[in-house]
Amino acid sequence: MLAFALKRLALALLVALTVSIISFSLLRLSGDLAQALAGPSATAADVEAVRKAYGLDQPLWVQYLAWARQALHGDLGTSFFFKEPVAAMIAARLPVTMTLGVSALLFALLVALPLGILAALKPNSWVDRLALTLSVVGQALPSFWFALMLMILFGLKLRWLPISGTASWKSFVMPAIALGYYGMPTFMRLTRAGMMEVLASDYIRTARAKGLRAPAILLKHALRNAIVPVVAVAAVQLGFFLGGSIVIESVFALHGVGYLGWESISRADFPVVQAIVLVLALFYIVLTLLADLLNAFLDPRIRVG
Amino acid sequence: MTVETFSGAERILEPSAGALLRRRVFGHAGFMIGAAIILAILAAALLAPWLAPHDPYAQDLTRRLVPPVWDAKGSWLDPLGTDQLGRDYLSRLLFGARISLLIGFSAALISGLIGTGLGLCAGYFGGRVDMVASFVVTTRLAMPVVLVALAVVALAGGSLHIVVAVLGLLLWDRFAVVTRAATHQVRQLDYVAAARATGCSTARIILAEILPNIMNALIVIATIEMANAILLDAALSFLGLGVQPPLPDWGLMVAEGKEYMFFSPWVIAIPGLALFTLVLAINLVGDGLRDLAAPENRN
């Protein structure tokens, strides 16, 4: 197990390093940063001055190494726009994004688990069909549009929920739904398939033969085993939610990391964008690492083979 | 002689393979509905210049935010109403279908080429090649797609070509994973060993023996990625960093209508519904193809 864990950790570090190199190069090579910073009305001399001032005239690898050395010391650079340390800016915004990501995950699980279990208990029933319809519809809804529709309905017509800001937990209800529904179908399918497999197994038959009551069998024996793949996928999904929260954060004007990223892109504030890409990638890498380790811990076949 | 005639007569009574396939395809409701919607949207996109009642770019500031025809204040002059600049919404919607279809199709094509190539190599050669390929896929998955796409499009400029290229270069992971697994399975089959024994080159084995056999899976993934690309393009446009105005992109139409949505909800409802319908249809066709291609559903 330890050898497996170390191997995975090394791989994760390598992935993080590669992501940082690729994103750094992408952001530097896909356009002229100095021009973007100086603005459209700047003269050629202004652009050159900006290029010199921010060290953008140096070779790409020199710029990367300088950035990477600082990043390893916890210094993610200084914002071009605010002249503030990027790390502090991101740290201030992280709680909002984390709250959003976790509540989106909770919403997805709260809907998907019961539906998946019911669907597995009664295949081809109306619950099963409802679950299927929900996942087909869910995967076709553009998230930003769904968010706006929720806003019109619950924010404007019914006036149940605030349409922007982070004043109370109520502010997170709509964003969590708009972000979380997209992950729901995956959980539902996994729960349904897992439950059906477990329910057909010998040990459930044994439990039934022993005369245990149905709910006890369901909760104590079946769900516990069926839920394992769901937990691992949930970790990965949380990584996706954090990375994908940019759209939802900008719809609801939630001042989280995604919103900061969007604003920084519009302002050509690339130290911030670069750092956010890295932070979100790190979250994803750590969460997948945890999921891998959890899987290997629960299923010895993975760590041996 | 008599036996042969007999078996011949027997065969005539059985439905042909083509007829069986047709029956299965037409019997699959989801696939048929999805295909019908896609064909209708495709026809609308191709015939947009003839179907559209007005020029999609023509502004009429005296007729701004006119509601659709089913509203009391609507008229048949602009069946789906007009936007904040007085442009006919139906015409913009029809021309917008071209953009969504073009982006979805081209991005899926580019990502398909990259992902399939990577997956074929990883699955066929295995070993070190496989390790490198799976590392590349892991790295790609770790990058936050929306943020990276936004940043690159913002720097490189929001033209249609750039958006297609960026989406195509980002969405190949699923192709690679599925192709790798399928190739890995197929390469163990006897006929691949036979091809190798008769001295076929590696390129020939991969392209002529393996690729046709994993095509079903690839087409299903292509529908998923097409839907993905359309949604992602809409999200980029919505955030104002995708294709630029005055293009009638559906995501952009939602973004432009956002300010007016509380008093004229249809300005965002209509393009959003169009996006939803197109993506739903593509997904239905994809699910249908997967069902139809599954061996247990044959005959």
Interface residues (C-beta under 8 A of the other chain):
Chain A: L11 L14 V15 A16 T18 V19 I22 S23 L26 L27 S30 G31 D32 L33 A36 V136 V137 Q139 A140 L141 P142 S143 F144 W145 L148 M149 M151 I152 L156 G243 G244 I246 V247 S250 G258 G261 W262 I265 S266 A268 F270 V273 I276 V277 L280 A281 Y284 I285 T288
Chain B: F135 T138 T139 L141 A142 M143 P144 V145 V146 L147 V148 L150 A151 V152 A154 L155 A156 G157 A227 L231 A234 A235 F238 L239 G240 L241 G251 V254 K258 M261 F262 P265 I268 A269 G272 L275 F276 V279 L280 N283 L284 D287
